[in-house]
Amino acid sequence: MLAGGAGRRMRGVDKGLIELDGRPLVQWVAEALRPQVATLLISANRHRERYAQFGWPVLADHAVRELAERAADLDVPSAAAVPNQDQIQPFQGPLAGIASALAQIRVWLQQPLLARPEAQTDGSTQIHFASAPAWLLVSPCDTPLIPVDLGSRLAAALQASQARIAIAADQERSQPLHALIPTDIDADLADYLHSGRRSVLGWLARHQVATVTFEKIPSPFVNLNRPEDAARVQAQLTAKDRP
């Protein structure tokens, strides 16, 4: 879940922690994604202690350097190159958050299997896998109405094509930050970021991409970019709950 933005259009408010119907936006997204994945990760550059209270690992953009170093120390296969300190700083855009998640997965490669997250004495959380997850399902934290079949439909599109990455779309536009990404693409993404580029569409253009259109109206990818958007999303939630 991508919650690492500076919230400039929200007057600096941390969007993932904005409450909608008494629950933070990130919780809405987590509840929609949790049945679709083995575990959750939160990308956040502010209020990390508050995000950690949800019980899932929280990664900052700059964590990609530390994680890449750990992966290299563990001799993890295909570990991405370690970036320079000044190449990954906080608020570098969603690709930096995705890179940190991919680097974390590389670290998990060498750790023994546990069935669920394990709290550590330092307050952090670790998750252990017998082998590396093959895919990373990505969604922004400010899209509380995401489909419960997002992951399965993106996966089906990949199986039916030769594409490397699958992204969602609604009837108006593509939604490239709702994506299913292979975890072994970490070195390519690291290379892209190391070159100083941050464009999501620019990175996707390097790969074959499958697009899955979700035709529901209103769009299930409606998000909160500005304070006035909250009323619009609340109206959709109210309509959704009506019989």
C-alpha positions as CSV (number, residue, x, y, z in Angstrom):
1,M,0.0,0.0,0.0
2,L,1.5,3.3,-1.1
3,A,1.2,5.9,1.6
4,G,4.5,7.7,1.2
5,G,3.4,10.9,-0.5
6,A,3.8,14.4,0.9
7,G,0.0,15.2,0.5
8,R,0.7,18.5,-1.2
9,R,-2.8,18.7,-2.8
10,M,-4.3,17.8,0.6
11,R,-2.5,20.8,2.3
12,G,0.1,18.5,3.7
13,V,-2.3,16.0,5.4
14,D,-1.1,12.4,5.5
15,K,-3.8,10.9,3.2
16,G,-3.6,7.4,4.5
17,L,-4.6,8.5,7.9
18,I,-7.6,10.6,6.8
19,E,-10.7,9.0,8.3
20,L,-13.7,8.0,6.2
21,D,-16.7,6.6,8.1
22,G,-14.6,6.4,11.2
23,R,-11.7,4.4,9.6
24,P,-8.4,5.6,8.2
25,L,-8.2,5.4,4.4
26,V,-5.2,2.9,4.7
27,Q,-7.4,0.6,6.7
28,W,-10.1,0.6,3.9
29,V,-7.4,-0.4,1.4
30,A,-5.9,-3.0,3.7
31,E,-9.3,-4.7,4.3
32,A,-9.8,-4.9,0.5
33,L,-6.4,-6.2,-0.2
34,R,-5.9,-8.6,2.7
35,P,-7.9,-11.5,1.3
36,Q,-6.0,-11.2,-2.0
37,V,-2.4,-11.5,-0.8
38,A,-0.1,-13.4,1.5
39,T,0.8,-10.3,3.5
40,L,0.7,-6.6,3.5
41,L,3.4,-3.9,3.3
42,I,2.9,-0.1,3.9
43,S,5.1,2.4,2.2
44,A,5.2,5.5,4.4
45,N,7.6,8.4,4.9
46,R,5.7,10.1,7.8
47,H,3.9,8.9,10.9
48,R,5.4,5.5,10.6
49,E,4.7,4.7,14.2
50,R,1.0,5.2,13.5
51,Y,1.0,3.0,10.4
52,A,2.9,0.4,12.3
53,Q,-0.1,0.1,14.7
54,F,-2.0,-1.7,11.9
55,G,0.4,-4.6,12.4
56,W,2.2,-4.7,9.0
57,P,5.8,-3.8,8.1
58,V,6.2,-0.1,7.3
59,L,9.0,1.0,4.8
60,A,10.2,4.4,4.0
61,D,11.6,5.3,0.5
62,H,15.2,5.6,1.8
63,A,14.9,2.0,3.3
64,V,15.7,0.7,-0.1
65,R,19.4,1.3,0.5
66,E,19.5,-0.5,3.8
67,L,17.5,-3.4,2.4
68,A,19.6,-3.7,-0.7
69,E,22.7,-3.9,1.5
70,R,21.1,-6.6,3.6
71,A,20.1,-8.6,0.5
72,A,23.7,-8.3,-0.8
73,D,25.1,-9.5,2.5
74,L,22.8,-12.6,2.3
75,D,23.9,-13.3,-1.2
76,V,20.3,-13.1,-2.4
77,P,20.0,-14.1,-6.1
78,S,19.2,-11.1,-8.4
79,A,19.5,-8.6,-5.6
80,A,19.4,-5.0,-6.9
81,A,22.5,-2.9,-6.8
82,V,22.8,-0.7,-3.7
83,P,21.9,2.9,-4.5
84,N,23.9,5.9,-3.3
85,Q,22.5,7.6,-0.2
86,D,21.5,10.7,-2.2
87,Q,19.7,8.7,-4.9
88,I,16.8,7.6,-2.7
89,Q,15.4,10.2,-0.3
90,P,11.9,10.5,1.1
91,F,9.1,11.7,-1.1
92,Q,10.7,10.5,-4.3
93,G,7.4,9.2,-5.7
94,P,5.5,5.9,-5.8
95,L,8.3,4.0,-7.6
96,A,10.6,4.6,-4.7
97,G,8.0,3.0,-2.4
98,I,7.6,0.1,-4.8
99,A,11.4,-0.3,-4.9
100,S,11.6,-0.5,-1.1
101,A,8.9,-3.2,-1.1
102,L,10.8,-5.2,-3.7
103,A,14.0,-4.9,-1.7
104,Q,12.3,-6.1,1.5
105,I,11.0,-9.2,-0.4
106,R,14.6,-9.9,-1.4
107,V,15.6,-9.9,2.3
108,W,12.8,-12.2,3.1
109,L,14.2,-14.8,0.7
110,Q,16.6,-16.2,3.1
111,Q,14.4,-16.3,6.2
112,P,12.6,-19.4,7.5
113,L,8.8,-19.8,7.1
114,L,6.4,-18.4,9.6
115,A,2.7,-18.3,9.1
116,R,2.1,-14.6,10.0
117,P,3.9,-11.4,10.9
118,E,6.2,-11.6,14.0
119,A,6.6,-8.6,16.2
120,Q,10.2,-7.9,17.2
121,T,11.6,-6.5,20.4
122,D,12.4,-3.2,18.8
123,G,8.8,-2.7,17.8
124,S,9.3,-3.6,14.1
125,T,7.6,-6.4,12.3
126,Q,9.1,-9.1,10.2
127,I,7.4,-11.6,7.9
128,H,9.1,-14.8,6.9
129,F,8.6,-16.9,3.8
130,A,9.9,-20.3,2.7
131,S,10.5,-18.7,-0.7
132,A,10.2,-15.3,-2.3
133,P,6.7,-14.2,-3.3
134,A,6.5,-14.0,-7.0
135,W,4.3,-11.0,-7.3
136,L,3.7,-7.6,-5.6
137,L,0.2,-6.2,-5.8
138,V,0.3,-2.4,-5.5
139,S,-2.4,0.0,-4.6
140,P,-2.4,3.6,-3.3
141,C,-3.7,4.2,0.2
142,D,-6.3,6.8,-0.8
143,T,-8.5,4.5,-2.9
144,P,-11.0,3.0,-0.4
145,L,-13.3,1.3,-3.0
146,I,-10.8,-0.9,-4.8
147,P,-12.2,-4.2,-6.2
148,V,-12.0,-7.3,-4.1
149,D,-11.0,-9.2,-7.3
150,L,-8.2,-6.7,-8.3
151,G,-5.4,-9.2,-7.8
152,S,-7.1,-12.1,-9.4
153,R,-8.1,-10.2,-12.6
154,L,-4.7,-8.7,-13.0
155,A,-3.1,-12.2,-12.5
156,A,-5.5,-13.7,-15.1
157,A,-4.5,-11.0,-17.6
158,L,-0.8,-11.9,-17.2
159,Q,-1.6,-15.6,-17.6
160,A,-3.4,-14.8,-20.9
161,S,-0.7,-12.7,-22.3
162,Q,3.1,-12.3,-22.6
163,A,3.0,-9.2,-20.5
164,R,5.5,-8.6,-17.7
165,I,3.2,-6.2,-15.6
166,A,-0.6,-5.9,-15.3
167,I,-2.3,-2.6,-14.5
168,A,-5.9,-1.6,-13.9
169,A,-8.1,0.9,-15.7
170,D,-11.5,2.3,-15.4
171,Q,-13.7,3.5,-18.2
172,E,-12.0,6.9,-18.3
173,R,-8.3,6.2,-17.8
174,S,-5.6,3.8,-16.9
175,Q,-4.7,3.4,-13.2
176,P,-1.0,2.4,-13.3
177,L,-0.6,2.4,-9.5
178,H,-3.0,-0.4,-9.2
179,A,-0.6,-3.0,-10.6
180,L,0.6,-6.5,-10.3
181,I,4.4,-6.5,-10.6
182,P,6.9,-9.5,-10.6
183,T,9.3,-9.4,-7.7
184,D,12.3,-10.2,-9.9
185,I,11.9,-6.9,-11.6
186,D,13.7,-5.1,-8.7
187,A,17.0,-4.7,-10.5
188,D,15.4,-3.0,-13.5
189,L,13.4,-0.6,-11.2
190,A,16.6,0.2,-9.2
191,D,18.4,1.0,-12.4
192,Y,15.6,3.3,-13.5
193,L,15.6,5.1,-10.2
194,H,19.4,5.4,-10.1
195,S,19.3,7.2,-13.4
196,G,17.3,10.0,-11.7
197,R,14.0,9.1,-13.4
198,R,10.7,8.9,-11.3
199,S,7.9,8.7,-13.9
200,V,5.7,5.7,-13.4
201,L,4.5,5.7,-17.0
202,G,8.2,6.1,-18.1
203,W,9.1,3.0,-16.2
204,L,6.1,1.0,-17.5
205,A,7.1,1.9,-21.0
206,R,10.2,-0.3,-20.6
207,H,8.0,-3.4,-20.3
208,Q,5.1,-5.1,-21.9
209,V,2.0,-4.2,-19.9
210,A,-1.4,-5.8,-19.8
211,T,-4.3,-3.5,-18.9
212,V,-7.5,-4.8,-17.2
213,T,-10.6,-2.5,-17.5
214,F,-13.0,-2.5,-14.5
215,E,-16.2,-1.2,-16.0
216,K,-18.1,-0.5,-12.8
217,I,-19.7,2.9,-12.5
218,P,-18.7,5.0,-10.6
219,S,-15.1,4.0,-10.8
220,P,-13.8,1.7,-8.0
221,F,-10.5,3.6,-8.2
222,V,-11.9,6.9,-7.0
223,N,-9.3,8.6,-4.8
224,L,-8.9,11.5,-2.4
225,N,-6.5,14.1,-4.0
226,R,-8.1,17.2,-2.5
227,P,-10.1,17.9,0.7
228,E,-13.3,18.3,-1.3
229,D,-13.0,14.8,-2.6
230,A,-13.9,13.3,0.7
231,A,-17.6,14.2,0.2
232,R,-17.7,12.6,-3.2
233,V,-16.1,9.3,-1.9
234,Q,-18.5,9.3,1.1
235,A,-21.4,9.6,-1.3
236,Q,-20.2,6.5,-3.2
237,L,-19.8,4.6,0.0
238,T,-23.4,5.5,1.0
239,A,-24.7,4.5,-2.3
240,K,-22.8,1.2,-2.2
241,D,-24.4,0.3,1.2
242,R,-27.9,0.9,0.0
243,P,-30.0,-2.3,-0.8
